[in-house]
């Protein structure tokens, strides 16, 4: 299996962004969704992302945002990938002409294949836990066996999220065999504040598991 792609999401501080980069994360995520407890604004991005090496991709996370909100983030010139967590159509996601990741919440009674195939223009498909009260960042896992053959079947870049942490990351990768993994609350000291040792253990575990 290829070296696993690792995204540390919910970054709110420059020091956490730099730490994630130094520890070997491939991408960092910033929440541009006001309903998130880890939300940041587009006008804060320059400060948060200062001195981040170009090799680390910056992912802007949205939930049913307006076109103007997405464009305001892109106008900073700091965003590499757009991540959509709501009910956005494929046409909306691809209209910005920037690589995008579409989040899909996993439910046991759902036709995941059809939902994923509806976003063939996506650079990545992120699989997250379903929670009717939250679009993401629940800190809860889902049944990984529901998706343990999807990456091979669909030949898409599946990114696994939902309740991942240093203790379960190796097992998650073994079951799902995703292209990448995405963590937020699992490496935090408190909401929006990352724990350096947890980030280190998570990244080491993901590399070992992948």
C-alpha positions in Angstrom: 0.0 0.0 0.0 1.1 3.5 -0.8 2.3 5.9 1.9 -0.9 7.1 3.6 -2.1 10.7 3.0 -2.7 12.5 6.3 -4.8 15.6 7.0 -5.0 17.4 10.3 -8.2 19.4 10.4 -9.8 22.1 12.6 -6.6 24.2 12.7 -7.2 27.6 14.4 -3.6 28.6 15.3 -0.4 29.2 13.4 1.6 27.2 15.9 -0.6 24.2 15.4 -0.4 24.5 11.6 3.4 24.7 11.8 3.5 21.7 14.2 1.3 19.6 11.9 3.6 20.4 9.0 6.8 19.7 10.9 5.4 16.3 12.1 4.8 15.3 8.5 1.1 16.0 7.8 0.3 16.2 4.0 -2.5 18.7 4.5 -4.2 20.9 7.1 -7.8 21.9 7.2 -9.4 25.2 8.2 -13.1 25.4 9.1 -14.7 28.2 7.2 -18.1 27.3 8.6 -19.5 29.5 11.3 -21.4 26.7 12.9 -18.2 24.9 13.9 -16.6 25.2 17.3 -13.3 25.4 15.3 -14.4 28.1 12.9 -12.1 30.7 11.5 -12.7 33.5 9.0 -11.1 34.1 5.6 -9.4 37.2 6.9 -7.6 35.2 9.6 -6.0 32.7 7.1 -2.9 34.7 6.3 -1.9 34.8 10.0 -2.8 31.1 10.7 -1.0 29.9 7.5 2.1 32.0 7.8 5.3 30.1 6.9 3.5 26.9 6.1 5.6 25.0 3.5 4.1 24.8 0.0 4.3 21.0 0.2 1.5 21.0 2.8 -1.8 21.5 1.2 -4.4 23.8 2.7 -8.0 22.5 2.7 -10.8 25.0 3.3 -13.9 23.3 4.8 -17.4 24.5 4.0 -20.9 23.4 4.9 -23.6 24.6 2.4 -21.7 27.9 1.9 -22.7 30.5 -0.6 -20.7 31.0 -3.7 -19.5 34.4 -2.3 -18.1 32.7 0.9 -16.1 30.1 -1.1 -14.8 32.8 -3.5 -13.7 35.0 -0.5 -11.5 32.2 0.7 -10.1 31.5 -2.7 -9.3 35.2 -3.2 -6.7 34.9 -0.3 -4.6 32.8 -2.6 -3.9 30.4 0.3 -6.3 27.6 -0.5 -5.3 24.4 -2.4 -8.4 22.2 -2.0 -12.0 22.9 -1.2 -13.9 20.5 1.1 -17.7 20.4 1.0 -19.5 18.8 3.9 -23.2 19.7 3.1 -25.7 19.0 0.3 -23.7 20.7 -2.4 -24.1 19.4 -5.9 -21.3 18.1 -8.0 -21.9 21.0 -10.3 -21.5 23.6 -7.5 -18.3 21.9 -6.1 -16.5 21.7 -9.5 -17.6 25.2 -10.6 -14.7 26.8 -8.7 -12.1 25.0 -10.9 -10.1 24.0 -7.8 -9.6 20.4 -6.6 -12.3 19.5 -4.2 -13.1 16.9 -1.6 -16.7 15.8 -1.0 -17.6 14.5 2.4 -20.2 11.8 2.6 -21.7 10.6 5.8 -21.8 6.8 6.1 -25.1 5.1 7.0 -25.7 1.4 7.0 -28.8 1.6 5.0 -27.4 3.9 2.3 -26.2 3.2 -1.3 -22.7 4.6 -0.8 -21.5 3.6 -4.2 -24.2 5.7 -6.0 -23.6 8.7 -3.8 -19.9 8.6 -4.4 -20.3 8.1 -8.1 -22.4 11.3 -8.2 -19.1 13.2 -7.5 -16.8 11.8 -10.2 -15.1 15.2 -10.5 -14.0 15.1 -6.9 -10.2 14.8 -6.2 -11.0 13.1 -2.9 -14.1 11.5 -1.3 -14.2 11.8 2.5 -16.1 9.2 4.5 -17.4 10.5 7.9 -19.7 9.3 10.6 -23.4 10.1 10.1 -24.9 12.4 12.8 -28.3 14.0 12.1 -27.3 16.9 14.4 -23.8 17.6 13.0 -22.2 17.9 9.6 -18.9 16.6 10.8 -16.4 16.7 13.7 -18.5 14.4 15.8 -15.5 12.5 17.2 -17.4 9.2 16.6 -16.4 6.3 14.4 -18.7 4.4 12.1 -18.7 0.7 11.2 -15.5 0.5 9.0 -16.5 -2.8 7.5 -19.2 -1.0 5.6 -16.5 0.6 3.4 -13.7 -1.9 3.5 -13.7 -2.6 -0.2 -14.9 0.7 -1.6 -11.4 2.1 -2.4 -10.6 -1.0 -4.5 -14.0 -1.1 -6.1 -14.3 2.5 -7.1 -10.7 3.4 -7.6 -11.2 6.8 -5.9 -9.1 8.6 -3.3 -11.1 7.7 -0.2 -10.2 9.7 2.9 -11.3 8.1 6.2 -12.6 10.4 8.9 -14.8 10.2 12.0 -13.5 9.5 15.5 -10.0 8.6 14.5 -7.3 9.0 17.1 -3.8 7.7 18.0 -5.3 4.5 19.5 -7.4 3.3 16.6 -5.7 4.7 13.5 -3.7 1.5 12.7 -6.8 -0.7 13.0 -8.8 1.8 10.9 -6.3 1.7 8.1 -6.0 -2.1 8.2 -9.8 -2.5 7.7 -10.6 0.3 5.2 -7.2 0.6 3.3 -8.0 4.2 2.4 -6.0 6.6 0.4 -5.8 9.0 3.3 -7.0 9.8 6.8 -8.4 12.9 8.4 -8.4 13.8 12.1 -9.5 16.8 14.2 -10.9 16.1 17.7 -8.7 13.0 18.1 -5.6 15.1 18.3 -6.9 18.0 20.4 -6.2 19.3 23.9 -9.5 21.2 23.6 -11.7 22.3 20.8 -9.6 24.1 18.2 -6.4 23.6 20.1 -4.1 20.7 19.0 -2.1 18.5 21.3 1.4 18.1 20.0 2.0 14.6 21.4 -1.3 13.3 20.1 -0.6 14.7 16.6 2.8 13.0 16.7 1.4 9.7 17.8 -1.4 9.8 15.2 1.0 10.6 12.3 3.4 7.9 13.4 0.5 5.4 13.8 -0.9 6.3 10.4 2.5 5.9 8.7 3.0 2.5 10.4 -0.5 1.4 9.6 -0.2 2.5 6.0 
